[in-house]
Amino acid sequence: MGRQILVVGFDGIGDRPSKELNGMTPLEAASKPTIDWLASRGAQGIMDPIAPGVIPGSDTAHLALFGLDPFKVYPGRGPFEAIGAGAVLEPGDIALRGNFASVDSNLVVIDRRAGRSEYGLDELVRFLSKNITEIDGVEVRFYRATEHRVAIVLRGRGLSDKVSDTDPHVEGQRISISKPLNDSEEARRTAEVINKLSIEIHNILKDHEINRERVEKGLPPANVILMRGAGKMPHLKKIWELDRIEIKKAAAISATALIKGVTKILGFEVIHPQGATGGLNTNVASKVRAARDMLDKGYDLVYLHFKGTDSASHDRKPREKKEFIERCDEALSRLILEFADNIVIAITGDHTTSSELGQHTSDPVPLLIYSKDVFYDALGRFSERSARVGVIGRIRGSDLIYILSDLAGRQEKFGA
């Protein structure tokens, strides 16, 4: 029987040198004795989550991390977000991810994330679910996700996911009009439904009591939902269906709807620990305890996901990213001490998020692998800089699960 595998995924862990941190990245600047202890006995390298030069999304990157080719199987982000938020999708359903956002009376976007404040959002989702149930004969369902996020599912005949976003992706511009991306009647109809839905959402939210309260508290109103990433529910290969890999039971610890959705589709048991938020205020210790419980229960693969690093990067706060890494390192210390000699450990990220630019980049992410029998490089500190000279070299995200399964004794030989 092979050893267990623990993958610690810091969302958006990679970064570029920061002026605020005297030319270091948050990972370089962080005091992280637990991770650096692993680095002194492990192997480092860099990883292109999808391919060199390709800027990954969290969804496509996670498909690759668990052995799939996102170029072949990616359905759009919407289904993952919706499933992670609790939706049960049927064949033909169109799912979209969205942000509660703030717009002015001309529908110009003031804040794409409504100040990242969750105040009253649960009630607004309940209100929408009660008051908008269909548009032009298409059933509409709303699902609350993490932080400012929400998922929307459209159900009906003759729908298509070949439609553009209503999210302009920048502030200071008017909400975009969804357009069909091909010449089909299905795409045209779906775009019309989405546009009518956008207006209806704004009309019933703009004067809602919750938004009056938010403004009184100095918060931007959550008076619209910006929609993007339309997709249909796909059939994706489960983690136990990967070629030549012997992983039967896998668990994912995350509070982020998108990651919960991706891993659930791939066959992971999804754990959302108490106090886990998917942001910088998450209960890190609770997530680590959940990972320990899954290892104790004998799961072959445990994925422990931290979102706070990405949130800090998008908000251009490299110091908060550094401090979040330090919190996670401290919480991981006991787990690593207890299990290190008996399992295979990988510490990496799904993509690089620059805290200077506030967005994803195509830069490769640092990768650290620890195993009692790994060919180690003893670099001593884990960072983007040290990873570039590590013995692993440069790999793609889809290679990782095969490398880890080999070290864990969970892979069959390819060929005679």
Helices and strands as residue ranges (DSSP letters): E 4-10, G 19-21, H 26-29, H 33-41, E 43-48, H 58-65, H 70-73, H 78-84, E 94-103, E 109-111, G 114-116, H 121-131, E 134-135, E 138-144, E 149-155, H 185-205, H 209-216, E 224-232, G 239-241, E 250-253, H 257-265, E 269-271, H 284-296, E 301-306, H 308-314, H 318-339, G 340-342, E 343-348, E 352-354, E 359-361, E 365-370, H 384-387, E 393-396, H 397-407
